[in-house]
Amino acid sequence: MGMTDDDLVAVLRPFVRATRPVLDGLRETDPFGLRARVTPGDGPNDDTSEEERTLADKILDALASVKVPGTAAWAGMGVAARSDWWVYRVGRFTTLIAAIPGLGGALARTLPVSDAVGAAGEGLLLVAIAGEHGVRSEDRLVELLASVLFQRELRLDARELTAEEDAAADARAEELTGDLTGTGKRATLKRVGSAVWRLGRALWSVEDELGKRPHGRFYHQWIGLLPVVGVIGKYLGEWSGLKRAARQGRLWLSRHDLTRP
C-alpha cells in the first residue's frame, strides 16, 4: 500500500517546524551591526562632519547598503527580489554542504547527495518564499510542500491538533534541528549543514515519492552519469530543480490567492 495523505502530513508537519531555525541560520549574520546602522545625516541629532567620519565608518556605511535580511536595502526590495535572494542563498548553501560531506556528519556517508540535500533544499526554499509572501500557517505550508514536492493536492481541515499530536511534531522537529535551537546556540556552518542533512533524512523516509519533486533537465542526468564531470551534472541538475521548485511554489501561492506584490 502506498503512502496515504495522513502519512505524508505526519512527515511534513515537523519538517515545516524545523525549517524555521534552519532558515534563520541561512540568513546572513550581522557581525558589524549593519542592520542597525544609520547613514550619517539620517539620525535625529546627527551632526557628524565628513572629516570626523573614519575610513571604517565609510566602509561600514557602504556595507550597510548590501541587500541582506534586516538591512534598509532589504526592506526596500520587493517580494520577487527577496524570493530570488533565497533561491541563490539556499542553492549555494546546499551545493556547498553536498561538496563537503563532513558538514553532514555520518548522514552524509549514508544518503545520496542529490535526493537528500536536493529535497531538503527545495523544501527550505518553498517555506522561505512563502514567508516572503506572508504565509506562515503551518497547514498552508504543508499543503504547499505536498503539492510541489509530491504532487499531492491536500486540503487540511481546520481542526486543532491534539496535545499528543502537537507534542510528537515538536519532538520530531527538535530532532531535525538538533543543536541549532536552545539558549546561547549559535548557527554555525556545521550546525546548519547537519540540520539540512537531517531534513533530507526526514524526506528520505518517503523515498518512493521523491521522484515526483522538481528535477533538472534530462541532459543534466546524462552528464551526471559521466566519470569525473558527473558531479557537475548533478549540481547543475539540483540548481535547475531548485529554480523549478521556486516557480511552481509561486504558481501555487498565486492559485490560492496568497501572493504579495
N, C-alpha and C positions, 0 to 999 in steps of 0.2 A: 504494500500500500504506500502511495506517495505521501509527501508531506502535506498536512492539512493547513488551512489558513491559521488555525489556532496555534499550530506548531511554529509556524513562521513568525507570528506575532510574539510568541514566547522567546524567540531568538532576537528579534529586532528591538523589542522594548528596552532590555538592558543595554543593547548596543547604542541606542539613541542616548540613553542616560550617560553612558560612558564617553560619548563624543564630546561632551561639554568641556571637561578638563583637558582633553587631548587638543581640542581646537584652541583653547586658551594657551596651551603650551606651544602651538604652532604660530601664534602671533609673535610679532617682533618684540623683543624685550626693550626696555627703555632705560638703559644704563646712565644716560646723560640727562634724564629728566626732560626730554624733548616734548613730551605731551603737555607738560605744564608750562613750557617756556613761552614767554610773551615777547613779541618783537618790540624793540625799543621804540618808544613813541606811542605804543598802543595802551600802555598802562595808565591808570588814572593820574598818578603823580610822577610819571617818568620824565625826568629832565636830564637824563644821561646824555652827555655830549658824545659826538663821534670820536673825539680824541680819547675819552675816558674808557671807551669800549676796547677790550683787549682783543688780540687775534683769536683767542679761544672763544670769546663771546661771538665774534663774527662767524666762526666756523660752526658753532652750535646753532646760531640763527639759521644758517644755511641748511644744516641737517634737519632742523625742525620743519622744513618745508617738504621733507620726504614723505611720501604717501604711505604711512603705516597706521594701523588702527590706533585711535586715540589722539592723533595729531590734528591740527587745524586743517591741513591739506586733506586728510582722510575725510573729515567732516564735510568738506566741500565736494567730495566725489559723489556721483550718482550711484544708484544700486547696481547698474550694469557694470560700472568700472570696479566697484568693490567685489562683485562676483568674479570678475576676471582676475582680480588680485588673488582670490582664493584658489582659482584654477592653477595659477603658477606656483603659489605657495605650497599647496598640497602636492601638486605634481612633482615639484623639485624635491620636496622632502621625502616622499615615498620612493622616488628614484634613488635618493641618497641612502636611505636605510636598506634598500634592496642591494645596493652596491657594497654596503658594509655590513655583512651578516652579524658581526659582533654586537651591533646595536639592538638586534632582536633577541639576543641571548640564545638559549637552547632551542627556542622555537624556530629560529632562522635555519637550523640544520634539519628540521623535520617537515617544514611546509614549503610547497612550491612558491617561488618568489612571485610569479605572475598572478596567480589566483589569490594568494593570501594577502599580499600587500595591495594588489590591484583592487580587490573587492573592498578592503578596508578604506583605501584612498577614495574610491568613488562614494562610499557611504559617508565619509567625513565631509567630502566636498558638497554633497547634496544637503546635509544638515547645515553647513556653513552658508550656502547660497540661500536656503530657506530662511535662515536667521537674518540675512540682509534684507529680506522682504518682510521681516517682522513676524515670521511664522515660527512659533516656539511650542505650540501644542504638541505634546508627545504623540497623541493619536494621529495627528496630521502628518507628523514626521515619519511615523511607522508606515502610514499609507503611501507616502512619497517613496520611501526606500523599497517597499514591496512592489510598487509599480515599475520603477526604473531598473532595479537590480534583478527582480524576479518575475516581472511581467504578471504580477498578481494585482488585480484591482480590488482592494479591500475597502470596506466602509465600516469602520469601527463604531459601535454604538456608544452612547454617552454614559453608559453605566460606570460607576466608580469601581476601581479595583478593590478587592477585599484586602484586609490588612495583611493577610498571608501572601497574597499575590504581589502586593507592593513591596513587602519586605524581601521576598525572593528576588524581585527585579533589582532592588537596591543592592542586595548582596552580590548578585552576579555582576552588576555594573562596577562594584568596588573591586571585584576580582580582575576585571578587564583593565581598569585604570591603574591598579597596583599602587606604586608609591608616588603617583602624581598628586594624590589627594592627601590632605592632612595638614595640620598646623605646621608652618615652617618648611613645608616641602617646596622645593624649587624645581621648575620644569626644565631639567637639563635635557640635552640632546639624547642622551642614552635612555632616560626615563620616558621621554615621549616616543622614541623609537621602539622601545619594548612594549609600550601600550598599543602602538599601531599594530605590532605583530600579534598581540593578544586579541585585538579587534578582528584581525584576519582569521585567527583561530576560531573565534566565535562564529564567523560566517562560514568557515570551513565545515562546521557541523551540518550545514545544508549543502554539502558538496555537490549533490546531484542537480541542484538548482543553479549553481554558479555559472553554468554555460549560457544562461539567459542574460547575464549582465552585459552592458556595453563593452565591446572589444574593439581592437584596432582593425585595420583593413586586411584583406586576405594576403596582401603582399608582405605585411608585417609578420604574419605567421610563416610565410615561406622563408623570409630572412632569418627568422628565429630558429629554423631547422639547420642552418648552415653552421659549420665549425668556425670558431673564433669570433665572427661577426654576429653570431646568433643572439648574443646577449643584447646587442644594439637593437636588433629587430624586436626583441621582447620589450625593451624600454620604450621604443617608438610606438609599439602597439599599445602599451599601457597608457602612454601620453595621449594617443588618439582616442582610446576608450574613455579616458577621463574627460576629454572635451565633449565627447558624445553624451556622456552621462550628464554633464552640465547643461547641454542643450535640451535633453529630454526632461531634466528636472525643471527648467524654466517653463517648458511647454506644459508640464503637469500643473505647476503653480498657476499658470495663466488659465488653463481649463477650469480650475477650481476657484477662480477669481481671488487669488491670494498674492498677486504681484503688486509691487510698488513701482512707480515711475523712476 
